[in-house]
């Protein structure tokens, strides 16, 4: 809720004049507590796609692939 105004501003300023012609990929950092309740830590407007491990590569590769398929 804290970042919503900034994200809304960034989305509106980046959006093309025609509706439904803009896509933005955000990075959400979430932590699970001992009861598996999710807590959002931060939202990244320009998440990194650098992969330091094989798991990191696999997750980010699939994310980019799926995003492009949706578009």
BELZIQUI-V985355 format. One record per residue. RES is the residue in three letters. SS is DSSP state (@ for helix, = for strand, . for the rest). OMEGA is omega in whole degrees, -180 to 180 (NA if undefined). D_LAST is the distance of its C-alpha to the last C-alpha in Angstrom with 2 decimals. Layout:
res & ss & omega & d_last
RES & SS & OMEGA & D_LAST
RES & SS & OMEGA & D_LAST
This chain:
res & ss & omega & d_last
UNK & . & -178 & 26.80
UNK & . & -175 & 28.29
UNK & . & -175 & 25.18
UNK & @ & -180 & 23.53
UNK & @ & 179 & 25.16
UNK & @ & 178 & 24.11
UNK & @ & 178 & 20.46
UNK & @ & 178 & 20.55
UNK & @ & 179 & 22.20
UNK & @ & 180 & 19.78
UNK & @ & -177 & 16.77
UNK & @ & -180 & 18.75
UNK & @ & -180 & 20.01
UNK & @ & -175 & 16.72
UNK & . & 176 & 14.99
UNK & . & -178 & 15.22
UNK & . & -180 & 17.79
UNK & . & -179 & 15.60
UNK & . & 175 & 14.17
UNK & . & 179 & 10.56
UNK & . & -177 & 9.67
UNK & . & 176 & 9.74
UNK & . & 178 & 8.14
UNK & . & 179 & 10.90
UNK & . & -179 & 11.61
UNK & . & 176 & 15.10
UNK & = & 179 & 17.65
UNK & = & 175 & 19.91
UNK & = & -175 & 23.28
UNK & = & 176 & 24.96
UNK & = & 177 & 28.46
UNK & = & 177 & 30.08
UNK & . & -176 & 33.75
UNK & . & 177 & 36.46
UNK & . & -179 & 35.54
UNK & . & 175 & 31.86
UNK & . & -179 & 31.05
UNK & = & 176 & 27.99
UNK & = & 179 & 28.65
UNK & = & -179 & 26.00
UNK & = & 180 & 27.44
UNK & = & 175 & 25.07
UNK & = & -180 & 21.62
UNK & = & 180 & 20.56
UNK & . & 179 & 18.59
UNK & . & -177 & 18.20
UNK & . & 179 & 18.50
UNK & . & 175 & 20.05
UNK & . & 175 & 18.49
UNK & . & -178 & 22.02
UNK & . & -180 & 23.11
UNK & . & -179 & 26.81
UNK & . & 178 & 27.11
UNK & @ & 179 & 25.79
UNK & @ & 178 & 24.47
UNK & @ & 178 & 22.74
UNK & @ & -178 & 21.18
UNK & @ & -179 & 20.09
UNK & @ & -177 & 18.50
UNK & @ & 177 & 16.62
UNK & @ & -180 & 15.63
UNK & @ & 178 & 14.20
UNK & @ & -180 & 12.41
UNK & @ & 179 & 10.70
UNK & @ & -179 & 10.11
UNK & @ & 178 & 8.70
UNK & @ & 179 & 6.37
UNK & @ & 177 & 5.07
UNK & @ & 179 & 5.42
UNK & @ & 179 & 3.79
UNK & . & NA & 0.00
